[in-house]
Amino acid sequence: MTASAIPSGSGTAMASSEIDRVRALLASRPRPTGLAERRERLDWLGSLSTLPQDVRAEPAEAGGVPAEWTVTPGADPGRVLLFLHGGGYVSGSLASHRVMVAQAGREAGARTLALAYRLAPEHPFPAALEDALAAYSFLLASGVEPGRICLAGESAGGGLALATLVRLREAGTPMPACLWCASPWTDLAMTGASIDARDAVDPIIHRGYLEDLAAAYLNGADPGGPLVSPLHADLRDLPPTLIQVGSAETLLDDSVRLARALAAADVAVTLAVWPHMIHAWHLFHQQLREGRDSLAQAGRFVRAHTREA
């Protein structure tokens, strides 16, 4: 296991001012209580970034699941980043993460396939997992080599991506080349100390909110089960993994403990802790230098592990 704390790329003062502006933006529109309003708010956050004109976005269907391809100039058509969005399993969409996913694909030199997996509470566990597995099978059936696929996810999508790998291994399905997790939620039992220790500094994720999300997704399932809390799964024989997390996240321990568990299972893992960054800071890459730098780091990781044709 390698671990690192990433220095601010543009100086402490600038980094502080940029993240403070993001915090102020979030405070200007607090999270509402209604489900529809919460979903709309996350889409609104995504709309604050502009899709570059050279990005081609195309609707798709991946194994019966709504999805979207994004392609940037120079992308290797045989290299695919399969992305599972965040939103606590109850919100998030193709729209909320489109710009961030496109930039990740640009950095990785890959096409991206973002998945609109089914959401709770309308579709609780295991619906999202079934959709992720269907999308991966779609890629293999389409002729994409597993060694040229990176499975990726942010927040709940990071936990979902990890659970997907566990199921693929159990089924004997060829694994993707690598896994990229951004601010992953890996423990729905919420036993990490940082959930309370970082509560005052994380403007997005708090225990009560997580409890609501977990209840909607689990619908009575065991919160410690390995396919909903893959921190507790058998992690042997998984592909090389990059975990990115901010030091100001209540979910910091979900990443730190995951890196330790992967290392104990002899999985090549890199844990990158970004100082002062909040949950899902990648979404704000057009406003935040660390967002751009973290996507560039992820892109280098994907390029390094997805072999050339």
C-alpha positions in Angstrom: 0.0 0.0 0.0 1.2 3.5 -0.8 -0.2 6.5 1.0 0.2 10.2 0.4 -1.0 13.6 1.5 -1.2 15.8 -1.6 0.2 19.3 -1.3 -1.9 22.2 -2.6 -0.9 22.8 -6.2 -1.4 26.6 -6.2 -0.3 27.8 -2.8 -2.0 27.7 0.5 -3.7 31.1 0.2 -5.3 30.4 -3.2 -6.3 26.9 -2.2 -7.9 28.2 1.0 -9.8 30.9 -0.9 -11.1 28.5 -3.6 -12.4 25.9 -1.1 -13.9 28.6 1.0 -15.9 29.8 -2.0 -17.1 26.2 -2.6 -18.2 26.0 1.0 -20.0 29.3 0.7 -21.8 28.1 -2.4 -23.0 25.0 -0.6 -24.1 27.1 2.3 -26.1 29.3 0.0 -28.4 26.5 -0.9 -28.7 24.1 2.1 -29.8 20.5 1.5 -33.6 20.3 1.6 -35.6 17.6 3.4 -37.7 16.4 0.5 -36.4 13.6 -1.8 -37.3 15.3 -5.1 -35.7 18.6 -3.9 -32.5 16.8 -2.8 -32.2 15.1 -6.2 -32.7 18.5 -7.9 -30.1 20.1 -5.7 -27.4 17.6 -6.7 -28.3 18.2 -10.4 -28.0 21.9 -9.7 -24.5 21.4 -8.4 -23.6 19.6 -11.6 -25.0 22.4 -13.7 -22.6 24.9 -12.1 -19.9 23.5 -14.4 -19.9 23.8 -18.2 -19.4 20.9 -20.5 -16.6 21.8 -22.9 -17.5 22.2 -26.5 -15.2 19.4 -27.7 -17.0 16.8 -25.6 -19.4 14.5 -27.4 -22.1 13.1 -25.1 -24.3 10.3 -26.5 -27.2 8.5 -24.7 -26.9 4.8 -24.5 -28.3 1.7 -22.9 -25.9 -0.7 -21.1 -27.4 -4.1 -20.5 -30.9 -2.5 -20.2 -29.7 0.3 -17.9 -29.8 4.0 -19.1 -26.3 5.3 -19.6 -24.3 7.9 -21.4 -21.0 7.8 -23.4 -18.8 10.9 -23.3 -15.8 11.1 -25.7 -13.1 13.8 -25.8 -10.6 14.4 -28.6 -7.8 11.8 -28.6 -9.6 9.3 -26.4 -8.6 5.7 -27.1 -11.8 4.0 -28.2 -10.7 0.7 -26.7 -10.1 2.2 -23.2 -13.3 2.7 -21.1 -14.0 4.3 -17.8 -17.2 2.8 -16.3 -18.4 5.4 -13.8 -20.9 5.0 -11.0 -22.1 8.4 -9.6 -22.5 9.4 -6.0 -25.6 10.6 -4.2 -26.1 8.2 -1.3 -27.9 5.6 -3.5 -31.0 7.9 -3.6 -29.9 10.8 -5.8 -27.4 11.7 -8.5 -27.8 11.3 -12.2 -26.1 11.5 -15.5 -26.6 15.2 -15.4 -25.1 15.8 -11.9 -21.8 14.2 -12.8 -21.5 14.7 -16.6 -18.9 17.4 -16.7 -16.7 15.8 -14.0 -16.9 12.4 -15.8 -16.0 13.9 -19.1 -12.9 15.5 -17.6 -11.9 12.3 -15.9 -12.2 10.6 -19.3 -10.0 13.4 -20.9 -7.3 12.9 -18.3 -7.5 9.1 -18.7 -7.5 9.2 -22.5 -10.6 7.0 -22.4 -14.2 6.9 -23.4 -16.5 7.1 -20.4 -19.7 5.2 -19.8 -21.7 6.8 -16.9 -24.5 4.7 -15.5 -27.9 5.9 -14.4 -28.4 2.9 -12.0 -31.7 2.6 -10.2 -32.1 4.6 -7.0 -33.6 4.0 -3.6 -36.1 4.2 -2.0 -38.0 3.2 -5.2 -35.4 0.6 -5.9 -33.5 -0.5 -2.8 -30.5 -2.9 -2.6 -29.6 -4.9 -4.7 -31.0 -3.0 -7.6 -28.0 -0.7 -8.1 -25.6 -3.6 -7.8 -27.6 -5.5 -10.4 -27.4 -2.5 -12.8 -23.7 -2.1 -12.3 -23.1 -5.8 -13.1 -25.3 -5.5 -16.2 -23.3 -2.6 -17.5 -20.0 -4.3 -17.0 -21.4 -7.4 -18.8 -22.5 -5.1 -21.6 -19.0 -3.8 -22.1 -17.5 -7.3 -22.2 -20.3 -8.4 -24.7 -19.5 -5.3 -26.8 -15.9 -6.5 -27.2 -14.2 -4.2 -24.7 -11.3 -6.1 -23.2 -11.4 -6.3 -19.4 -7.8 -5.2 -19.2 -8.8 -1.9 -20.8 -11.6 -1.1 -18.4 -11.4 1.0 -15.3 -14.3 0.7 -12.9 -14.8 4.0 -11.0 -17.2 5.5 -8.5 -17.7 8.5 -6.3 -19.1 8.4 -2.7 -21.9 5.7 -2.8 -20.8 4.9 -6.3 -17.3 4.1 -4.9 -18.8 1.6 -2.5 -21.0 0.2 -5.3 -18.0 -0.2 -7.6 -16.2 -2.1 -4.9 -19.2 -4.4 -4.3 -19.4 -5.0 -8.1 -15.8 -6.2 -8.1 -16.6 -8.6 -5.2 -19.5 -10.1 -7.2 -17.4 -10.3 -10.4 -14.7 -12.2 -8.5 -17.2 -14.6 -6.9 -18.7 -15.3 -10.4 -15.4 -15.9 -12.0 -15.9 -13.0 -14.4 -12.7 -11.4 -15.8 -11.8 -8.4 -13.8 -11.3 -4.8 -15.0 -7.8 -3.5 -15.0 -8.2 -1.2 -12.1 -10.6 0.6 -9.6 -10.7 4.3 -8.9 -12.7 5.4 -5.8 -13.3 9.0 -5.0 -14.6 9.8 -1.5 -16.1 6.3 -1.3 -18.8 5.3 1.2 -17.8 1.8 2.2 -19.4 1.2 5.6 -23.2 1.7 5.9 -23.0 0.7 9.6 -21.1 4.0 10.0 -18.5 2.8 12.5 -15.7 5.1 11.4 -14.5 7.6 14.0 -14.2 10.4 11.5 -18.0 10.5 11.0 -18.2 12.3 14.3 -14.6 13.7 14.5 -14.9 15.6 11.2 -18.6 16.6 11.5 -17.8 20.2 12.2 -15.6 20.6 9.1 -17.5 18.6 6.5 -20.2 20.8 4.9 -21.9 17.9 3.0 -22.0 14.6 4.9 -23.3 14.1 8.5 -24.4 11.1 10.5 -28.1 11.8 10.5 -28.1 12.3 6.7 -26.1 9.0 6.2 -28.6 7.2 8.5 -31.5 8.3 6.2 -29.6 7.3 3.1 -28.7 3.9 4.5 -32.2 3.1 5.7 -33.6 3.9 2.2 -31.1 1.8 0.4 -30.9 -1.1 2.8 -34.6 -1.6 3.2 -34.0 -4.1 6.0 -30.7 -5.6 4.7 -27.8 -6.0 7.1 -25.8 -2.7 7.1 -22.6 -4.7 7.7 -23.2 -7.1 4.7 -20.3 -7.3 2.3 -22.2 -6.2 -0.7 -23.6 -3.0 0.9 -20.5 -2.3 3.1 -17.7 -3.7 1.1 -15.2 -2.5 3.7 -16.1 -5.8 5.4 -16.0 -8.0 2.3 -13.3 -10.5 1.3 -11.1 -8.2 -0.9 -8.7 -10.8 -2.2 -7.7 -10.8 -5.9 -9.1 -7.4 -6.7 -7.4 -5.2 -9.2 -5.0 -2.2 -8.4 -7.0 0.5 -6.7 -6.7 4.3 -6.3 -8.6 5.8 -3.3 -8.9 9.6 -3.1 -10.3 11.3 -0.1 -10.3 14.7 1.5 -8.9 15.3 5.0 -12.1 17.3 5.9 -14.5 14.5 5.1 -16.6 12.7 7.7 -16.0 9.6 5.4 -12.2 9.9 5.8 -12.1 6.7 7.8 -14.1 4.8 5.2 -11.1 5.3 2.8 -8.3 4.9 5.3 -9.8 1.6 6.6 -10.5 0.4 3.1 -6.9 1.0 2.1 -5.7 -1.0 5.1 -8.1 -3.8 4.3 -7.0 -4.0 0.6 -3.4 -4.0 1.6 -4.0 -6.8 4.1 -5.6 -8.7 1.2 -2.5 -8.2 -0.9 -4.2 -5.8 -3.3 -2.1 -3.0 -4.8 -3.6 0.1 -3.4 -2.8 3.8 -3.4 -4.4 6.1 -0.8 -4.3 9.8 -1.6 -5.5 12.1 1.1 -6.0 15.6 -0.2 -5.6 18.3 2.6 -8.6 20.5 3.3 -10.7 18.9 0.7 -14.4 18.2 1.4 -16.6 15.3 0.2 -16.8 14.9 -3.6 -14.6 17.9 -4.3 -14.0 16.5 -7.8 -17.4 17.9 -8.8 -16.0 21.4 -8.4 -13.0 20.9 -10.6 -13.8 24.0 -12.7 -13.8 26.1 -9.6 -11.1 24.3 -7.6 -7.5 23.6 -8.5 -7.4 20.5 -6.3 -10.4 19.2 -8.2 -8.5 19.4 -11.5 -5.3 18.0 -10.0 -7.2 15.0 -8.4 -8.8 14.2 -11.8 -5.3 14.4 -13.4 -4.0 12.0 -10.8 -6.8 9.6 -11.5 -6.2 9.9 -15.2 -2.5 8.9 -14.8 -3.6 5.9 -12.7 -6.0 4.7 -15.4 -3.5 5.2 -18.2 -0.9 3.3 -16.2 -3.2 0.3 -15.6 -5.2 -0.1 -18.8 -2.9 -1.6 -21.3 -2.5 -0.2 -24.9 -4.2 -2.0 -27.7 
